[in-house]
Amino acid sequence: MARGRYSHSMDDKGRVSIPAVLRTELLEQDGPPFVTNLVDQPAIGLYAHDRWLAIEERLKNMSQVQPDVAALQRMLVSGAVEAPIDGQGRILIPPHLREHAGLERELTIAGVGQRIEIWDKGRFDEELNAIRQRGREVTNVAADLGL
């Protein structure tokens, strides 16, 4: 379970260090993690190897004639690439994903449960402010969950 929020810098080659606390679960898998663009946000999702394969399997089993299913597959699967963690704890974010998320140098890496999200720091701050603006809606969801 990924949790927490961390600030990191991306180098000129698109490499970013994954915080050690988040790296542990990723390294316990039989294969490298995957990165892909998020559908609903200008950010990147970083998935543990097995979790990503399960997502692909679910997508594969969905109806291929539904336009929304095809669009989801097109967005997620075509953007997905393996992101091996190097000896310094870094992953390489390919140019097409950096462009999708508008990543500059300063990033926020957020553990949000089943995935890790990688955001441009300014965009993440804007997203948190937008969530605060919708405080009552968010509070209602939390209440429904008994939190």
Rosetta silent file (secondary structure, phi, psi, omega in degrees, C-alpha in Angstrom):
SEQUENCE: MARGRYSHSMDDKGRVSIPAVLRTELLEQDGPPFVTNLVDQPAIGLYAHDRWLAIEERLKNMSQVQPDVAALQRMLVSGAVEAPIDGQGRILIPPHLREHAGLERELTIAGVGQRIEIWDKGRFDEELNAIRQRGREVTNVAADLGL
SCORE:     score description
SCORE:     0.000 S_00000001
   1 L     0.000  116.039 -179.158    0.000    0.000    0.000 S_00000001
   2 E   -85.079  132.677  177.516    1.628    3.218   -1.167 S_00000001
   3 E  -150.628  156.484  178.120    1.135    6.271    1.034 S_00000001
   4 E   107.031  165.366 -177.906    2.761    9.596    1.694 S_00000001
   5 E  -133.016  131.382 -173.296    3.824   12.656   -0.255 S_00000001
   6 E  -136.915  143.473  175.428    7.409   13.442   -1.231 S_00000001
   7 E  -100.878  131.418  178.213    9.186   16.221   -3.120 S_00000001
   8 E  -143.439  162.313  176.104   11.882   15.226   -5.585 S_00000001
   9 E  -108.264  146.338  175.094   13.699   16.695   -8.556 S_00000001
  10 E  -101.334  137.433  179.100   13.878   15.185  -12.022 S_00000001
  11 L   -82.319  177.864 -175.486   17.185   15.409  -13.848 S_00000001
  12 L   -65.499  -20.535  179.353   17.637   16.551  -17.454 S_00000001
  13 L   -88.973   -3.457 -179.340   17.418   12.960  -18.722 S_00000001
  14 L    90.794   17.998  179.391   14.001   12.389  -17.102 S_00000001
  15 E   -94.606  139.904  177.501   15.249   10.318  -14.164 S_00000001
  16 E  -137.718  139.976  178.392   13.657   10.664  -10.754 S_00000001
  17 E   -79.990  131.371  176.739   14.486    8.967   -7.486 S_00000001
  18 L   -91.262  128.318 -179.225   11.626    7.004   -5.948 S_00000001
  19 L   -53.310  140.589 -175.800   11.504    7.417   -2.155 S_00000001
  20 H   -54.642  -39.826 -178.136   12.847    4.332   -0.373 S_00000001
  21 H   -63.739  -30.068  177.658    9.611    3.770    1.524 S_00000001
  22 H   -87.805  -27.598 -177.947    7.724    3.490   -1.796 S_00000001
  23 H   -66.738  -32.899 -173.490   10.474    1.590   -3.580 S_00000001
  24 H   -53.037  -53.183 -178.701   10.327   -1.420   -1.252 S_00000001
  25 H   -64.472  -37.241 -179.892    7.054   -2.852   -2.575 S_00000001
  26 H   -63.651  -37.363 -177.663    8.052   -2.155   -6.167 S_00000001
  27 H   -78.872  -14.479  179.637   11.297   -4.090   -5.759 S_00000001
  28 L   -79.774   -7.156 -177.088    9.550   -7.100   -4.197 S_00000001
  29 L   -80.861  165.426  178.901    7.833   -7.914   -7.497 S_00000001
  30 L   -78.743   -9.460  179.922    8.992  -10.451  -10.101 S_00000001
  31 L  -146.337  176.742 -177.957    9.421   -7.723  -12.711 S_00000001
  32 L   -72.365  157.523  175.025    9.962   -3.990  -13.031 S_00000001
  33 L   -69.661  169.578  178.197    7.228   -1.470  -12.271 S_00000001
  34 E  -121.038  146.841  170.699    5.286    0.251  -15.043 S_00000001
  35 E  -119.093  146.033  174.428    4.547    3.906  -15.670 S_00000001
  36 E  -155.533  167.399  178.362    1.690    5.256  -17.746 S_00000001
  37 E   -76.337  143.875  172.143   -0.346    8.396  -18.121 S_00000001
  38 L   -78.973  146.668 -176.667   -3.346    8.850  -15.888 S_00000001
  39 L   -76.231  -40.578 -170.105   -6.582    9.226  -17.807 S_00000001
  40 L  -101.537    0.977 -176.795   -8.245   11.853  -15.642 S_00000001
  41 L  -143.615  152.756  174.114   -5.277   13.933  -14.488 S_00000001
  42 L   -81.311   69.949 -176.814   -2.121   15.480  -15.947 S_00000001
  43 L  -151.393  173.634 -178.927    0.036   13.062  -13.988 S_00000001
  44 E  -114.816  140.050  173.238    1.763    9.696  -14.262 S_00000001
  45 E  -100.172  131.961  175.442    0.796    6.474  -12.538 S_00000001
  46 E  -111.460  119.354 -173.782    3.582    4.205  -11.291 S_00000001
  47 E  -118.392  139.961  170.821    2.351    0.649  -10.733 S_00000001
  48 L   -59.951  148.622 -175.190    3.959   -2.404   -9.185 S_00000001
  49 H   -49.895  -55.149 -176.396    4.596   -5.056  -11.843 S_00000001
  50 H   -64.908  -37.642  178.253    1.910   -7.517  -10.717 S_00000001
  51 H   -62.400  -43.775 -179.881   -0.673   -4.770  -10.167 S_00000001
  52 H   -65.051  -42.540  178.678   -0.156   -3.463  -13.705 S_00000001
  53 H   -61.088  -36.810  177.144   -0.458   -6.937  -15.242 S_00000001
  54 H   -65.217  -39.219  177.262   -3.759   -7.402  -13.379 S_00000001
  55 H   -63.660  -45.800  178.499   -5.032   -4.094  -14.797 S_00000001
  56 H   -60.779  -39.053  179.598   -4.069   -5.137  -18.328 S_00000001
  57 H   -63.663  -44.194  178.198   -5.816   -8.470  -17.830 S_00000001
  58 H   -62.504  -42.196  178.627   -9.016   -6.743  -16.708 S_00000001
  59 H   -64.303  -39.744 -179.588   -8.875   -4.380  -19.674 S_00000001
  60 H   -62.108  -33.782 -176.704   -8.289   -7.280  -22.050 S_00000001
  61 L   -86.677   -1.848  178.426  -11.426   -9.011  -20.769 S_00000001
  62 L   -82.955  158.866 -179.053  -13.671   -5.966  -21.218 S_00000001
  63 L   -60.645  124.119 -178.147  -15.904   -5.586  -24.261 S_00000001
  64 L   -80.261   -9.337 -178.785  -13.826   -4.378  -27.185 S_00000001
  65 L   -92.298   -7.906  176.817  -16.843   -2.904  -28.985 S_00000001
  66 L   -82.060  123.488 -177.223  -17.557   -0.281  -26.333 S_00000001
  67 H   -58.002  -37.304 -179.474  -15.953    3.008  -27.396 S_00000001
  68 H   -68.565  -33.585  177.113  -15.079    4.002  -23.816 S_00000001
  69 H   -67.014  -45.846  179.049  -13.293    0.705  -23.212 S_00000001
  70 H   -61.435  -40.378  179.369  -11.272    1.134  -26.398 S_00000001
  71 H   -64.548  -42.192  178.923  -10.452    4.722  -25.416 S_00000001
  72 H   -62.826  -44.734  178.018   -9.320    3.622  -21.952 S_00000001
  73 H   -62.193  -43.726 -179.445   -7.112    0.911  -23.422 S_00000001
  74 H   -59.446  -42.642 -177.147   -5.703    3.329  -25.968 S_00000001
  75 H   -72.362  -51.067 -174.314   -4.829    5.854  -23.290 S_00000001
  76 H   -76.231  -53.819 -171.915   -3.475    3.533  -20.586 S_00000001
  77 H   -71.774  -39.826 -179.475   -1.915    0.615  -22.410 S_00000001
  78 H   -68.567  -23.752  179.026   -0.370    2.553  -25.278 S_00000001
  79 H   -87.999  -12.230 -172.646    1.272    4.905  -22.790 S_00000001
  80 L   -76.883  137.135  174.274    2.604    2.166  -20.513 S_00000001
  81 E  -142.450  150.902  173.576    6.291    1.315  -20.346 S_00000001
  82 E   -67.153  143.794 -179.050    8.422   -0.688  -17.970 S_00000001
  83 L  -131.445   74.787 -179.911   10.332    1.521  -15.555 S_00000001
  84 L   -58.408  144.107  177.803   13.148   -0.517  -14.003 S_00000001
  85 L   -89.793  122.768 -177.873   14.599    0.942  -10.829 S_00000001
  86 L   -80.218  179.916 -176.434   18.323    1.536  -11.219 S_00000001
  87 L   -63.527  -16.987  178.057   21.004    1.076   -8.571 S_00000001
  88 L  -100.325    9.264  177.131   20.448    4.623   -7.310 S_00000001
  89 L    80.439   20.055 -177.176   16.693    4.094   -6.825 S_00000001
  90 E  -106.023  154.411  168.296   15.682    6.046   -9.919 S_00000001
  91 E  -118.027  158.828  175.919   13.275    5.400  -12.768 S_00000001
  92 E  -102.968  124.860  177.253   13.366    6.965  -16.212 S_00000001
  93 L   -98.111  117.372 -176.211   10.207    8.761  -17.280 S_00000001
  94 L   -66.754  157.169 -176.973    9.966    8.724  -21.081 S_00000001
  95 H   -53.658  -40.553 -176.956    9.372   11.974  -22.993 S_00000001
  96 H   -64.992  -31.099  177.718    5.760   11.185  -23.970 S_00000001
  97 H   -79.782  -36.287  175.464    4.806   10.773  -20.307 S_00000001
  98 H   -60.995  -40.254  178.982    6.744   13.851  -19.194 S_00000001
  99 H   -66.474  -45.684  179.366    4.828   15.801  -21.829 S_00000001
 100 H   -55.241  -43.981 -175.291    1.445   14.356  -20.785 S_00000001
 101 H   -90.030   -4.456 -178.127    2.020   15.346  -17.164 S_00000001
 102 L    61.724   37.258 -176.170    3.766   18.636  -17.916 S_00000001
 103 L   -73.252  130.525  173.447    6.678   17.573  -15.757 S_00000001
 104 L  -108.655 -136.357 -177.335    9.385   20.133  -15.198 S_00000001
 105 L   -87.704  -46.826 -175.538   12.157   19.774  -12.637 S_00000001
 106 E   -87.640  124.418 -175.162   10.306   19.855   -9.291 S_00000001
 107 E  -122.796  157.725  167.113    7.973   16.910   -8.735 S_00000001
 108 E  -115.722  129.083  176.503    5.603   15.568   -6.122 S_00000001
 109 E  -110.502  119.354 -173.671    5.519   11.802   -5.710 S_00000001
 110 E  -122.312  123.785  172.141    2.350   10.702   -3.942 S_00000001
 111 E   -82.441  121.172 -176.383    1.471    7.241   -2.693 S_00000001
 112 E  -125.748   39.109  176.546   -2.277    6.895   -3.146 S_00000001
 113 E   100.724 -105.503 -175.175   -2.938    3.251   -2.303 S_00000001
 114 L   -78.217  -10.431  179.887   -2.705    0.897   -5.264 S_00000001
 115 L  -144.636  168.504  173.447   -0.472    3.230   -7.251 S_00000001
 116 E  -112.069  133.777  178.076    2.084    5.989   -6.949 S_00000001
 117 E  -106.450  139.759  177.525    1.356    9.246   -8.736 S_00000001
 118 E  -118.232  119.171 -174.876    4.057   11.495  -10.146 S_00000001
 119 E  -123.227  152.312  162.002    3.038   15.136  -10.617 S_00000001
 120 E   -64.072  134.439 -174.494    4.630   18.405  -11.529 S_00000001
 121 H   -55.870  -44.890  179.794    4.843   20.089   -8.103 S_00000001
 122 H   -62.331  -42.022  178.716    2.855   23.167   -9.158 S_00000001
 123 H   -66.834  -37.085  178.370    0.070   21.083  -10.687 S_00000001
 124 H   -65.466  -42.746  177.444   -0.124   18.889   -7.601 S_00000001
 125 H   -59.919  -41.331  176.435   -0.423   21.941   -5.367 S_00000001
 126 H   -61.995  -41.165  179.731   -3.243   23.222   -7.625 S_00000001
 127 H   -63.244  -44.178  178.073   -4.983   19.841   -7.387 S_00000001
 128 H   -62.292  -39.788  176.924   -4.814   19.887   -3.578 S_00000001
 129 H   -63.600  -40.295  177.695   -6.245   23.409   -3.557 S_00000001
 130 H   -63.516  -38.574  177.771   -9.080   22.292   -5.845 S_00000001
 131 H   -64.810  -42.219  177.643   -9.828   19.410   -3.482 S_00000001
 132 H   -60.691  -37.649  178.768   -9.905   21.840   -0.561 S_00000001
 133 H   -63.938  -30.387  178.876  -12.381   23.985   -2.505 S_00000001
 134 L   -95.920   28.351 -173.596  -14.629   20.915   -2.826 S_00000001
 135 H   -48.977  -44.667 -177.688  -14.265   20.221    0.889 S_00000001
 136 H   -63.817  -43.470  177.805  -17.935   19.504    1.569 S_00000001
 137 H   -60.218  -46.683 -178.572  -18.161   16.941   -1.254 S_00000001
 138 H   -64.795  -39.523  178.194  -14.985   15.234   -0.108 S_00000001
 139 H   -62.262  -37.961  177.467  -16.184   15.264    3.506 S_00000001
 140 H   -62.968  -41.154  177.311  -19.400   13.528    2.425 S_00000001
 141 H   -64.103  -43.559  178.865  -17.417   10.738    0.772 S_00000001
 142 H   -61.387  -40.317  178.739  -15.279   10.388    3.906 S_00000001
 143 H   -64.183  -41.511  178.048  -18.423   10.218    6.050 S_00000001
 144 H   -60.752  -29.958  178.830  -19.895    7.507    3.804 S_00000001
 145 L   -86.332   -4.429  179.870  -16.708    5.520    4.395 S_00000001
 146 L    78.054   26.976 -179.150  -16.958    6.005    8.144 S_00000001
 147 L   -95.564    0.000    0.000  -13.798    8.123    8.368 S_00000001
